[in-house]
């Protein structure tokens, strides 16, 4: 009996990219001599690397553009360009990702998304009609002011000096959009979000995600004060409030800032990936789906890639097995669309050795394949 398997993991944070995870899982199924089609289709949900995955599937031309990175150094950064569709695909993390700096270099009070703005500027210079901006994995909490500055917006204090860092927004007195790139008016900007958090208010993104970007409680309070001032100025100028926009907290408020200043559409990261890559057309071929990510917890069940694709699989009566580095205690498979769940930590004595993650994942995939044979083919 042949059973077709779709191998569609998300990235395993800190250890494997989505393509690397897919490769390791497929190798395990091959070693188990699986009978049936095996197809790898690594997925993204707006998080780190989603743009690269989209660019690969859509056969985009990769363009290298010199931009100012987080530390102010000029660096060549790749983005995708589909000339026929006049479509640009940009990963915010390529220029401004948390993975690009050390713990000692984390500085959420001053780091900005200026480099990402330069990538968008480059896309606009090619007369892009549509830009997909994937915003996961950022090192910044700047509300998108860095991007805005690169696109010609000025933030000015009461002395007439231009403000360029998030913490200094507390002194904001004027927002000047007169120099903003006019090509923005001819371009649809879609921000692919991997979280639903709002930027300000209860359960705001600054407090929820600030610590991983280096923001202690004192820094969080400073940033909240600064962005409340920014928000009041936006409202004074007649713009939409950045405070309670759904998905607005993505990438330290980039999503909210882009929607307010440039009328960007904030879209579900996985849903956009799913349709743009044509994965929706391929699902009916398969009976089993293997997905996964670094950590399974309650956040997984709030719409992360593995959860989102498992929900899609349900529509086609596809059984989904999820695999992870670790399964947190708050993860309840009974309230999920998953058929079964496996993790590396509980299956291997030294499973927390990230350098061996590919090997562990292959061995675990082999075990999953054999378990599936027992359950699906013998019953």
Secondary structure, DSSP 8 states (H G I E B T S, - for coil): ----EEE----BTTTB-HHHHHHHHHHHHHHTT--S-EEE----SSSTTHHHHHHHHTT-EEEEEEEE-TTS-EEEEEEEEETTTTEEEEEHHHHHBGGGS-GGG--TTT---HHHHHHHHHHHHTT-SEEEEE-TTBS--STTHHHHHHTT-EEEETTS-B--SGGGGGGEEEEE-TTS-GGGGG-EEEEEES----SSSTT-HHHHHTGGGT--HHHHHHHHHHHHHHHHHHHHTT---SSS-TTTTHHHHHHHHHHHHH--EEEEHHHHHHHHTTHHHHGGG-SEEEEEEEEESTTGGGT-HHHHHHHHHHHTT-EEEEEEEEE-TT--GGGSS-SEEEESTTTSTTTT-GGGHHHHHHHHHHHHHHHHHHHHH--
